[in-house]
């Protein structure tokens, strides 16, 4: 059973006061260039969510095949599809942290899509508790459907996660009880194990729910529609840029370097790594780092436009060069973390071991580049606050 332990992360507020958008003057990017960059971002966000929805749809199909005919081969196919879909979702994390469609405080679905850490026992049996979880409690939850799972997400505690990527991950892999590899849930759990039928329904319904939420994000960013994108593109340019740069700044340090890497690193906690059931944490980190890079370069799935670094270059070429170089380095640094991530956290692994040092290098690289992201915002006359 997961015992959630969070390291207190020191939050440093960086509030940089700027004047109007640099593009409004003579020394910065033109108004047309700024508008093109904002439009490029919106197009890139839409393309990224479409890519995520496409691969998640393939995953959903593989899951439907598995629950209809559970076997080792169909289970492996569903796992492979989850890993592929996860790669497409990771970069979209750069579109958070400004109360956009995914994390709107009133109705954003982020907590239903990617919340973690997850208490496995809230969903299904765990070692030492064979009857735990929603699946094994038909008296309380006689019908498992998307409405029930939505209502139960984070009910009674932040680790009571019932939906999203990690609920699906746990249902495919099971607990990771091995120091050598990922979880080893048997396909038999979906054949004749206790509550196998309910487990199948839960997995299929959770996958369907994820598709629904991703579809909503695609719609929110679709062009030529009365949606969030229309309001985003109609906003004052400095406000749109504030949102864009806040997203990558907060992901870089507070979320990725902090919550997703430093907590597990400092606590040496296998339980606090992001995708602990599948041992996919290193790829998760890489995907997030790539999302930051894409916003800066303007290079998205199937689309290349004007990135934030292009605007900065019109103001300060040296700063733009520094920013792109640091972000390239951070991507390469996290790519160098040997998988699986949890191998570098276990008791007995030296702080000086290559894997442990690789994680630290990734943390430091992401933290360092955040200061340059903040400087880039300032160069454009934009005020952002990041932790």
N, C-alpha and C positions, 0 to 999 in steps of 0.2 A: 504494500500500500504506500502511496506517495505521501511523504511528509514534506510539506512545502516550507523551505527555508530560504528567505531572501536576505542577501547581504545588503546592509545599508549603503546606498550609493550616494556619495557626496554630490550634490547638485550645485553647479556653478551657473548662475544666470548671466548670460551675456546679452545685455541690452544695448544695442548700438543705434544711436540716434542719427538719422540722416535727414537731409532736406528732401526736395522733390526728386522724382526719378531722373537719373542722369540723362536718359534719352530725351528729356524735355529741353535740354540745353544744347550748346554747340559742341561740347567736348565728348559726348557720349554717343551711344547708338541712336539712330534715328527713331522717331515714333513708329515708322513702318517696320523697322527691324524688330523693335520691341514687340509690336503686335504679332509679327510673324513668329517670334520665339514663343509667345504665349499660345498661339494657335498650334505650333509644332508640339508643344508639351501636351495640349489637350488631345491632339491626334495620336501622339505616342502613348498616352494613358489608355485611350480607347483601344489601340492596337494591342497593347500589353494585356489588357483584360480579355480581349477577344482570344488571344493566344492561350491564356489561362483557361478560359471557358472551353476551348476546343479540346485541350488535353484532358481537362476534367471530365468532359463528356465521354472521351475514350475510356477514361478510368471507370466512369459510371457503367459503361457497357460491359467492361471486364468484370466489374463487381456483380452485375446482373447475371452474367454467364456463370460466375462462381457460385452464387447462392442458388441458382437453378440446378447446377450440377457440381457439387463440391468435390474437389479432388486436389491432390498435391499440385497438379499441373495448372488447374484453373486458379488456385490460390496464388501460385507463383506469378501467373499472368496478371492478376489483380494487383499484386504488390509492385510488379514492374511498372504497371500503368500509374500507380500512385506516385512512384518515384519520378516518373517523367512529368506528370502533372505538377508535382511540387517544384520542379525546376522552373516551370513557366510562371508559377505563382510568386516565387521568391522575389524577383525584381519589382513586383508591384507594391512591395512594402514601402518603396520610396514615395508613394502617393498618399501617404498618411500624415497624421500629426498637424493638420490644420482644419479639422472639423469638416472635411469633405464628405462625399457620399459614403465612404467606407466607415468613417469614424465620427459621423455626425452624432453629437451627444444625445439627440432625441431618438433617432431611428437607424443609426449606422449599424451595419451587420458585422463589424470586425470581430466583436466578441463571440459571435456565432460561427465565424469562419476560421479564426486562427488563434483563439485563446489557449493559453498554456501557463504554467504546468498543469497537467491533468491528473486528478486522483483516479487511478484506474478502477478502484473499488466502487466508485460511484456508478460505473457503467456495467461492470461484469466481474466475474470471479477473479480473485488474485491468489497468490500463494498464501496458504494459511486461512483463507476465507472463501471456501468453495461456493457459498450461496450469496455472496455479496452482489450488489449492483441492481440497477433498474431491470436488466435482462432477467435476473433470477428472482424477481419479485412480482409475479403476475397478480397477486392479490391486490397490491397497491396500484399497479399499472397494468390493467388487463389488456389494454390496447396500445401498442407502440405505433405512433405515427409522427409526422413532422410537427404537428401542433404540440404534442406532448413533449417531444425532444426540445423544441424551442422554449417551452415554458419552464423546463427543468434546467436549462443552461445557466450555470452560476447560481442556482437556487441554493441559498444557505451557505455559500462560500465561494471564493474566487477560483478554487481548484475543482469545484464541482462542474466540470466541463462535460457536456453531453453531446455536443455537436462539433462539426468542423473537421479540418484536416487531421487533427491529432486523435479525435475520437475514431475516425476511420482507420488511422494508422494503428491504433491499439487493437482494433477489432481484426485487422489483418495480420499483425505480427504478435500480439500478446505482449506480456511483460518481457522486458529485456533482463533476464536473470543470469546472463553469461558475460564473462569478461572478454570473451573471444569474438562474439558476434552479436547480431540483432536478436529480437524475440523469435521464438520458435513455436508459435501457436499452430496446432495441428488442424488440418482440414476436417478432422473428425469432430471438432467443436461445432461444425455446421451439418453434421450427419446424424449421429445418434447420441451425442453428449447431452447432459441435462439442458433443457431449454434451447436446443439447437435451432428450432423453428423461430423462436423469438430473437435469437442472435442474428439469424439471417434477415429477418424483417428490420431489425435495428440498423444493421449495416447498410441495407438497401435504402432505407428511409433517410439515413444521415447523408449518404451520397447524393440522393435526390435534392435534399435541402441545400447542400453546398452548391449544386448547379443553379438552384433558384437564386441564391445570393449572388453568385458570380454573374448571372444573367442580369440581375438588377444593376450591378456596377457597369456592365457593358452598356446598358440602356442609359444610365446616368451620364455617360461620357460620349454618347452617340452624337454625330454631327447633325445639324439641321433639325433639331428637335427642341421642344420646350422642356428643358431639363437642366440639371446642374451645370453642364458644360456651357449652355447658352448664357447662364448667369455669370459663370466664371469668365468667359470671354468678354462679357459686357462690363465687368468690374473695372475700376480704375487700374491702370497698368501696374502701379506700384503695389496695389493690394494683391493682384494676381501673382506678381513676382515674389511678394512676401510669403504667400502660401507655398509656392513652388520650392523656394529655397529653405523655408522652415522645414518642409518635409524631409529633404535630404540632410539638413543639419541635425535634426533631432534623431533621425535614424542612425546617422553616423556615430554619434557619441552616446547619447542617453540610452537608446534602445539597443543597437547592435553591439557596440563596444562594451556598454554597461550591462544592461539586463540580460542579454543573450550570451555574452561571452565572459565578462568579468565575474558575474555572480557564480557561475559554474566553476570558473578557474580558481577564484579565491576560496570558495567553499570546498573545492575538490568534490563537487557533488554531481554524480552521474544523474541524479534525479532532476537536476536543474538544467540539463542540456535540452535543446529545443526539440529535436525529433529523436527522443531517446529509445523508442520502441523499434524503429527501423535502422538506427545508427546512421541517419541521414543528416546529422547536425552540420557537419562540415559543408555539405552542399547547400544547406539552408543559408549559412553564413555567406558563402560565395554568391548566391543569388541576390541576397540583400545588398552586398557590396556592388554588384553589377548594376543594380537598380539606381544607385547613386551616380555611377559613372554614366549611365544612359541619359539621365536628366541633364547632366553637364554637357555631354557631347551631342545630344539630340538624335542618337542612334537607337531606334526601337525595332521591335520585330516587324520586318517588312516595310519599314519607313525610316527615312533619315531627314531631319529638318534642322532648324536652328536651335542650338542648345544654349544653356545659361552661360557656358564658358565663351561662346561667341560674343555675347553681349559684354562680358567682362573684358574681353580682348579689345573691344572698341574703346574702353576706358583706360585699361592698364594691361598691356600685352604681357608684361613680366608676371603680373599676378595671375593672369589666365594660364600662362605656361606652368607656373608653380602649382596651381590648383589641379590641372590635368595630370601633371607628373605625380603629385602626391596621391591622387585617386587611382592612377594606374598602379602605383606601388602598393596601395592598400589592397587592391584586387589581387595582385600577384602574391602578396604576403598571406592573405587568407587562403588562397589556392594552394599554398605550400604547407598548410596544416595537414599532417597525415591523418587519414581516416582509419578507424573511427575515432571521433572526438573524445569519447569517454575513456579511451585507453590512456589518455594523458592526465586523467583526474584521479585515478584509483590510488589507494593507499600504497605506499612503497615506491611510487614513481618520483624520482628526484625532480626538484625544481629546475635543475640544470639539464634535464633530459631534452633531447631535440624537440619532441612533441610539445612539452610544456612550454619551452621557450618559443616555439612557433605560435602558440596561442597568444602569449604575451606580446610578441612582435605584432600580431594582427590587431590586438587591442590598442597598442600604442600608436600604430599607424592610423587607425580610424579616429582615435582621439585627436591626434595631431592635425589631421586634415580638416577637422571641424573648425578649427580656428581660421583656416584659410577660406572655408566656405562662408564663415561669418564676415571675413574681410571682403570677400567677393560681393556679398549683399551690400555692405557699406559702400563699396565702390559704385554701386548702382543707385545709391541713395535710399536703400531699403532698410527698414528696422526689423530685425528678427530677434527672437529670444530662444535659445536652445539650452538644454541641460547638459 
